């Protein structure tokens, strides 16, 4: 019988054990020292002096700030630290528009005219465009040209499925076919047809780079349209900005719409619309930089990798009580230092949670008295029935009829019935049949001895039919 060692002689004559899969074509030149000054291109070499005893950052021959300023051309500082005003330099590259050398793309004579980002027309910018911004987005939304009846049928199908995206697409398709329709008209039609969709005009803040547009393309509306399936908020976080009544909602729909990008740039220097930071005429504002704190010494200004203090060992970086290493706070021999203690109840420093003045009193659930827990209660244990909430007996001894509203089914986990009366089908239980395999029961090769006469459980029992283990 053929086995794994029946390979014919000479089948591996083409194997080359000396070849490790790498060749000169796929090895980086930096790995052999060919990418730096002298022999310093190797992984262990300095790219400044070529020595292999240190890296470039530790090179004694490295000139501090040896680069030339990209702004003024002087030596000794970078462009970010340049104290001189900006100097216009001659452009020596190629134009990104026409590919000719000698000028930038902004000064290219072949540059096409600027187009409005809203209507794609010449002669004005997006901030001055009077086109319907909602209609301008029809191409992006892939809205089809439908008749009034087809658009309304599309709305009915989306409403029945409660698909918000399809409902919005249907509203836009209907508005494209019937340009004079308003959100008030749609809400009234939805209520007359007893549909699931509700158009809610919410008071909601939006970004300065966006504007609220109604179906007629009017910008800077007051309220944001939310597609809901109830006239009341279903969650607490939805209640913010919700209209007080259906009448107030209908009034707010007159000045409501959907948020759309203004297509107008925002300056990151003065936070005004209409220009970028390069064209801003105001003085450059310095941004507040995030303070870098060292995880080793807790001082600001450097990271742990650059810290000159000795590294702290241990998971907790020392004892939280005394600050010393070698032990943790619960093993500290020093008395508790309340200056380093943070209360888990009020998050204030100076006391433990058990001594917190804002801590709620501890109430025993057995006697309802303060100052101790039920396990420490010295009073007689009070037995409360889970069926009638009366004292003196358990639910098994309750003389009253069983309250099924408190009973939870073990099968469907719903209250009101037991497992016996549950309408959910019981889960199927796999029976141990003949010919089962595996470790638990069956008569296959390698099967457990749970079923069949020929089962072989880990080598014991009868001979396996398939010659397994």
Secondary structure, DSSP 8 states (H G I E B T S, - for coil): ---TT---TTTTTT--TT--S--GGGS-GGGGT-SSSTTTTSTTS-TTT--SSS-GGG-TT--TT-SB-TTT--BSS-GGG--S--------SB-TTT--BTS-GGG-TT----B-TTT--BSS-GGG--S-HHHHTHHHHT-----HHHHHHHHHHHHHHT-HHHHHHHHHHHHHHSTT--HHHHHHHHHHTT-S-EEEEE-----TTEEEE-TT---S-SEEEEEESSSS-SSGGG-TT--SSHHHHHHHGGGEEEEEE----B-TTT--BSS-GGG--S----------B-TTT--BSS-GGG--S----STTSS-TTT--SSS-GGG-SS---GGG-B-TTT--BSS-GGG-TT----B-TTT--BSS-GGG--S----B-TTT--BSS-STT--S---GGG-B-TTT--BSS-STT--S---------TT--SSSS-SSTT--TTSSSS-EETTEES--TT---
